[in-house]
Amino acid sequence: MDDLYSPPDDPLQILHEDHEVLVVDKPSGLLSVPGKGAHLSDCLLSRVQAAFPTALLVHRLDRDTSGVMIFALSQHAQRHLGLQFEKRQVKKTYVARVWGEVTPKEGLIDLPLIVDWPNRPKQMVDHENGKQAVTEWRVVRKNRDETRVRLMPKTGRSHQLRVHMKEIGHPILGDPFYSDGPARDYPRLMLHSETLQFRHPDGGVGTRVSSKPPF
């Protein structure tokens, strides 16, 4: 897949900017941070730092996931936000289109995850050695072929939402790792980071930034 990396050249979409925090709308297909090798150097972090030289990484989104991503503009803000992510105080909401008709209307997935070493970066469920991973989900609308769901991860494991939806029989549409057949035949991964809610590093005021899903 690395050889096929051709990131979109969309201009930087700024959702929120102040003296401590920058929030941008990441396009699908763009790495959050550089990969290994010069051909994987183009990423959201480098694009952000070209425009905001003091910008620092706080968290990541998968290459194929779009949506809200926050950067710190000072070391103080990076520490402050980093602790919020570490202590699971940041509220995250995603929107996804998934395969099939999901029932009931809402639920909770609690399946521990671990890296699938022979097939990395894929992850897998491992009840003995996996780290706790918890996702709340709620149906937005559905038909017989697909369902739009809102996903609220309570933990931040790699590929968590993608593996969890696959494990309950409803892989995210267009997922190159965890879907197959007709479910995979979409132009992109149908997963979007819709909302981030955090405490502002300057004063702790609750701040919420959202981005409308492009699908």
Secondary structure as GFF3:
##gff-version 3
##sequence-region A 1 215
A	DSSP	three_ten_helix	2	4	.	.	.	ID=ss1
A	DSSP	beta_strand	14	17	.	.	.	ID=ss2
A	DSSP	beta_strand	21	26	.	.	.	ID=ss3
A	DSSP	three_ten_helix	38	40	.	.	.	ID=ss4
A	DSSP	alpha_helix	44	51	.	.	.	ID=ss5
A	DSSP	beta_strand	56	57	.	.	.	ID=ss6
A	DSSP	beta_strand	66	72	.	.	.	ID=ss7
A	DSSP	alpha_helix	75	86	.	.	.	ID=ss8
A	DSSP	beta_strand	91	99	.	.	.	ID=ss9
A	DSSP	beta_strand	106	110	.	.	.	ID=ss10
A	DSSP	beta_strand	113	115	.	.	.	ID=ss11
A	DSSP	three_ten_helix	117	119	.	.	.	ID=ss12
A	DSSP	beta_strand	123	125	.	.	.	ID=ss13
A	DSSP	beta_strand	134	142	.	.	.	ID=ss14
A	DSSP	beta_strand	146	153	.	.	.	ID=ss15
A	DSSP	alpha_helix	160	167	.	.	.	ID=ss16
A	DSSP	three_ten_helix	181	184	.	.	.	ID=ss17
A	DSSP	beta_strand	191	199	.	.	.	ID=ss18
A	DSSP	beta_strand	206	210	.	.	.	ID=ss19
###
